[in-house]
Amino acid sequence: MTIASSMRAGLVAIALPALLAACASTAETTPVAAVTPEMQPENHRYGAVTDELFPVAAVPSSRLKPQYMRQLVDDPTGQPPGTVVVDPQSRYLYLVQQDGKALRYGVGVGREGMAWSGSATIAYKRQWPRWTPTQDMIAREPEKYQKWANGMDGGDRNPLGARALYLFEGGKDTLYRIHGTNEPWSIGKAMSSGCIRMMNQDVIDLYGRVPDGAKVVVLPANQGAGA
């Protein structure tokens, strides 16, 4: 079954706000798909970024897994150009392009990233976002999180990384986030916390390509793209 037919049958949205909060006016504009990009060499795609508010370190080549590097692929999603499709099972995020192509990024998936699926829009985006751990996180690991109970300002040590995209459904916050990470080794893995994490270089790239109001489809955790 294709994603398109699966979506017609209806995605079941599982609302688990207490869990999703760990990632802690919908625009009506129709997004325009980015021009199909030319891929930069590896050392440019994942090199140090020096023109940011905070430094973004280069990702060592030893940490780069070829399948999770940003690349142009045949589109497996069946969604219209400009749509973001999150595939938690395969650890991929797609930005659908024209002419049957998609820009594919590798992602890491936290517990909260498995807890919700459905269609949403990007209500707003933030550069170097602020982060606050949930009460559950503080109770589970007080020695790690208690000191941030009132929040952590954006920066190169912030778990949300360089950018965050905030997903709303029907005008309500899903508490689901697509965000950066200061742990590039975690891409392609299932993690204990967070939503959908990307290498900072990749989330900066995605941030620049998608406008507020862009459609996002999050597949169920047991359904990969093209299934």
Long-range contacts (C-beta under 8 A, 24 or more apart in sequence): 1-227, 2-78, 2-226, 3-76, 3-77, 3-78, 3-79, 3-85, 3-217, 3-219, 3-225, 3-226, 3-227, 4-77, 4-78, 4-79, 5-78, 6-223, 6-227, 7-78, 7-79, 7-119, 7-217, 11-117, 11-118, 11-119, 11-217, 11-219, 11-220, 12-117, 12-118, 12-220, 13-116, 13-117, 13-118, 13-169, 14-115, 14-116, 14-117, 15-116, 16-115, 16-116, 17-175, 18-134, 18-136, 19-111, 19-112, 19-115, 19-136, 20-112, 20-115, 20-116, 20-174, 20-175, 20-176, 20-195, 21-112, 21-134, 21-175, 22-110, 22-111, 22-112, 22-133, 22-134, 22-136, 22-137, 22-193, 22-194, 22-195, 23-110, 23-112, 23-175, 23-176, 23-177, 23-179, 23-194, 23-195, 24-131, 24-132, 24-133, 24-134, 24-175, 24-177, 25-123, 26-121, 26-123, 26-168, 26-171, 26-213, 27-121, 27-122, 27-123, 27-211, 27-212, 27-213, 28-213, 29-211, 29-212, 29-213, 30-82, 30-213, 31-82, 31-210, 31-211, 31-213, 31-214, 31-215, 32-82, 32-211, 33-81, 33-82, 33-96, 33-97, 33-98, 34-82, 34-95, 34-97, 34-103, 34-209, 34-210, 36-72, 36-97, 36-98, 36-99, 36-101, 37-72, 37-103, 39-70, 39-71, 39-72, 42-69, 45-69, 45-70, 45-201, 46-199, 46-201, 47-201, 49-162, 49-200, 49-201, 49-204, 52-128, 52-162, 52-204, 53-127, 53-128, 53-154, 54-128, 54-154, 54-155, 54-156, 54-162, 55-156, 56-156, 56-162, 56-200, 56-201, 56-204, 57-156, 59-184, 59-199, 59-201, 63-184, 63-185, 65-106, 65-187, 65-188, 67-106, 67-188, 68-92, 68-105, 68-106, 68-107, 68-187, 68-188, 69-106, 70-103, 70-104, 70-105, 70-106, 70-201, 70-202, 70-205, 71-103, 71-104, 72-97, 72-101, 72-102, 72-103, 72-104, 73-101, 73-102, 73-103, 73-104, 74-100, 74-101, 74-102, 75-100, 75-101, 75-102, 76-102, 76-225, 76-226, 77-102, 77-217, 77-225, 77-226, 79-215, 79-217, 80-215, 82-210, 82-214, 82-215, 83-214, 83-215, 83-216, 83-217, 84-122, 84-178, 84-206, 84-210, 84-214, 84-215, 84-216, 84-217, 85-216, 85-217, 85-218, 85-219, 85-225, 86-113, 86-178, 86-196, 86-216, 86-217, 86-218, 86-219, 87-219, 87-224, 87-225, 88-113, 88-114, 88-196, 88-218, 88-219, 88-221, 89-219, 89-221, 89-222, 89-223, 89-224, 90-224, 90-225, 91-187, 91-188, 91-189, 92-225, 93-178, 93-196, 93-198, 93-206, 94-225, 95-206, 95-209, 95-210, 103-209, 105-198, 105-202, 105-205, 105-206, 106-187, 106-188, 106-198, 106-199, 106-202, 107-187, 107-188, 107-196, 107-197, 107-198, 108-181, 108-183, 108-186, 108-187, 108-188, 108-189, 108-190, 108-191, 108-194, 108-196, 108-197, 108-198, 109-189, 109-190, 109-191, 109-195, 109-196, 109-197, 110-190, 110-191, 110-192, 110-193, 110-194, 110-195, 110-196, 110-197, 111-191, 111-192, 111-193, 111-194, 112-175, 112-176, 112-193, 112-194, 112-195, 113-176, 113-194, 113-195, 113-196, 114-190, 114-221, 116-174, 116-175, 116-176, 116-218, 117-218, 117-219, 117-220, 117-221, 118-169, 118-174, 118-217, 118-218, 119-169, 119-215, 119-216, 119-217, 119-218, 120-167, 120-168, 120-169, 120-174, 120-176, 120-215, 120-216, 120-218, 121-167, 121-168, 121-169, 121-213, 121-214, 121-215, 121-216, 122-165, 122-166, 122-167, 122-168, 122-210, 122-211, 122-212, 122-213, 122-214, 122-216, 123-166, 123-167, 123-168, 123-173, 123-212, 124-166, 124-212, 125-163, 125-164, 125-165, 125-166, 125-207, 125-210, 125-212, 126-154, 126-163, 126-164, 126-166, 127-154, 127-162, 127-163, 127-207, 128-154, 128-155, 128-158, 128-162, 128-163, 129-154, 129-158, 129-160, 129-163, 129-164, 129-179, 130-154, 130-158, 130-160, 131-158, 131-159, 131-160, 137-193, 156-182, 157-182, 158-182, 159-193, 159-194, 161-197, 161-198, 161-200, 161-203, 162-200, 162-203, 162-204, 163-200, 163-203, 163-204, 163-206, 163-207, 164-203, 165-203, 165-206, 165-207, 165-210, 165-216, 167-216, 167-218, 176-218, 178-203, 178-206, 178-216, 179-203, 180-204
